[in-house]
Amino acid sequence: APAKKAAPAKKAAPAKKAAPAKKAPASALVVQEGESAWTPDELKEVLDELHEQREHSSAIVEQHESELDGLLRNSGDGAGQDQADVGASSFERDYEITLLGNERDKVAQIDRALARIDDGTYGVCESCGQPIGKMRLMAFPRATLCMTCKQREERR
């Protein structure tokens, strides 16, 4: 049977530096009971981490798009290749598509976190509306769920 051809991968929007948006003041961001308010330095640390992660992930997306483009261009119709070669090519192509999708998701999560910082909703659980917790956000700045909702999600 002929090998299936992969659907062309969606191109990610080119990484561009957004114009500095009006950021909510650090003290306006939500914290859990018992936590101190966000300081400008803590918010800067989170923003720096998010921007660094976005830059890194965008570079990975570009690299994997280039590699996937080469794999798709050179995949041919399989004529003259034995089954092992066709299988290896299919595996490699699927692997690149998966990695590319994961990195694109990460960039989208980072963009979402940055937008939430700008509009002042950063730190609010998207599921229950309770504070996520400053320590969780400092450890994992892309978090959108509090620990309780994240644990519930992972059990499903």
C-alpha positions as CSV (number, residue, x, y, z in Angstrom):
1,A,0.0,0.0,0.0
2,P,1.3,3.5,-0.8
3,A,2.5,5.6,2.1
4,K,0.2,8.3,3.4
5,K,1.3,11.8,2.7
6,A,1.3,14.1,5.7
7,A,-0.9,17.2,5.5
8,P,1.2,20.3,5.1
9,A,2.2,21.8,8.5
10,K,0.6,25.1,9.4
11,K,3.1,28.0,9.4
12,A,3.5,29.8,12.7
13,A,3.2,33.5,12.6
14,P,6.7,35.0,12.3
15,A,8.1,35.8,15.7
16,K,7.9,39.5,16.1
17,K,8.5,41.8,19.0
18,A,5.2,43.2,20.1
19,A,5.0,46.9,20.8
20,P,5.2,47.5,24.5
21,A,1.7,47.1,25.7
22,K,0.3,48.9,28.7
23,K,1.0,46.5,31.5
24,A,-1.1,46.3,34.6
25,P,0.9,47.4,37.7
26,A,2.4,44.5,39.5
27,S,0.4,45.3,42.6
28,A,-2.8,44.9,40.7
29,L,-2.2,41.2,39.9
30,V,-4.0,38.5,42.0
31,V,-2.3,36.6,44.7
32,Q,-3.4,33.8,47.1
33,E,-4.4,34.6,50.6
34,G,-1.3,34.8,52.8
35,E,1.0,35.8,49.8
36,S,2.5,39.2,49.5
37,A,1.5,41.4,46.5
38,W,3.6,41.2,43.3
39,T,6.5,43.5,43.3
40,P,7.8,45.2,40.2
41,D,11.0,43.1,40.4
42,E,9.1,39.8,40.7
43,L,6.9,40.8,37.7
44,K,10.0,41.8,35.7
45,E,11.6,38.4,36.6
46,V,8.5,36.5,35.2
47,L,8.3,38.7,32.1
48,D,12.0,38.2,31.4
49,E,11.5,34.4,31.8
50,L,8.5,34.5,29.4
51,H,10.3,36.5,26.8
52,E,13.4,34.3,27.0
53,Q,11.2,31.1,26.7
54,R,9.3,32.7,23.7
55,E,12.6,33.6,21.9
56,H,13.9,30.0,22.5
57,S,10.7,28.3,21.4
58,S,10.4,30.6,18.3
59,A,13.9,29.5,17.2
60,I,13.0,25.9,17.7
61,V,9.8,26.4,15.6
62,E,11.8,27.9,12.8
63,Q,14.3,25.1,12.9
64,H,11.7,22.3,12.9
65,E,9.7,24.0,10.1
66,S,12.8,24.1,8.0
67,E,13.6,20.4,8.8
68,L,10.0,19.4,8.1
69,D,9.9,21.3,4.9
70,G,13.0,19.3,3.8
71,L,11.5,16.0,4.8
72,L,8.2,16.7,3.0
73,R,10.1,17.9,-0.1
74,N,12.4,14.9,-0.2
75,S,9.8,12.3,0.7
76,G,8.9,11.5,-2.9
77,D,6.5,8.7,-3.7
78,G,8.6,6.0,-2.2
79,A,9.5,4.5,-5.6
80,G,12.8,2.7,-5.3
81,Q,12.8,2.7,-1.5
82,D,12.4,-0.4,0.5
83,Q,9.7,-0.6,3.2
84,A,12.1,0.2,6.0
85,D,13.3,3.4,4.3
86,V,9.7,4.5,3.8
87,G,8.8,3.6,7.4
88,A,11.8,5.5,8.8
89,S,10.9,8.6,6.7
90,S,7.4,8.5,7.9
91,F,8.5,8.1,11.5
92,E,10.9,11.0,11.2
93,R,8.3,13.2,9.5
94,D,5.7,12.4,12.2
95,Y,8.2,13.1,14.9
96,E,9.0,16.5,13.5
97,I,5.3,17.4,13.2
98,T,4.8,16.4,16.8
99,L,7.8,18.5,18.0
100,L,6.7,21.4,15.9
101,G,3.1,21.3,17.3
102,N,4.4,21.1,20.9
103,E,6.6,24.2,20.4
104,R,3.9,26.1,18.7
105,D,1.6,25.3,21.6
106,K,4.3,26.6,24.0
107,V,4.6,29.9,22.1
108,A,0.8,30.3,22.2
109,Q,0.8,29.7,26.0
110,I,3.6,32.3,26.4
111,D,1.7,34.8,24.3
112,R,-1.4,34.1,26.4
113,A,0.5,34.6,29.7
114,L,1.9,37.9,28.4
115,A,-1.6,39.1,27.3
116,R,-3.0,38.2,30.7
117,I,-0.2,40.2,32.4
118,D,-1.1,43.2,30.2
119,D,-4.8,43.0,30.9
120,G,-4.4,42.3,34.7
121,T,-5.9,38.8,34.7
122,Y,-2.5,37.0,35.2
123,G,-2.7,34.7,38.2
124,V,-6.4,33.9,38.0
125,C,-7.3,30.2,37.4
126,E,-9.1,29.9,34.0
127,S,-11.1,27.0,35.4
128,C,-12.3,28.1,38.9
129,G,-11.4,31.8,39.0
130,Q,-9.4,31.5,42.2
131,P,-5.8,32.8,42.5
132,I,-3.2,30.4,41.0
133,G,-0.5,31.4,43.5
134,K,2.5,33.6,43.0
135,M,5.1,30.8,43.8
136,R,3.5,28.5,41.2
137,L,3.6,31.3,38.6
138,M,7.2,32.2,39.4
139,A,8.1,28.5,38.9
140,F,5.9,28.0,35.8
141,P,5.0,31.4,34.3
142,R,2.8,29.9,31.7
143,A,0.4,28.3,34.2
144,T,-3.3,29.0,33.7
145,L,-4.7,26.7,36.3
146,C,-4.4,26.6,40.1
147,M,-2.9,23.4,41.6
148,T,-6.3,22.0,42.5
149,C,-7.7,22.4,39.0
150,K,-4.5,21.1,37.4
151,Q,-4.5,18.0,39.5
152,R,-8.1,17.4,38.6
153,E,-7.3,17.8,34.9
154,E,-4.4,15.4,35.1
155,R,-6.6,12.7,36.8
156,R,-9.0,12.7,33.8
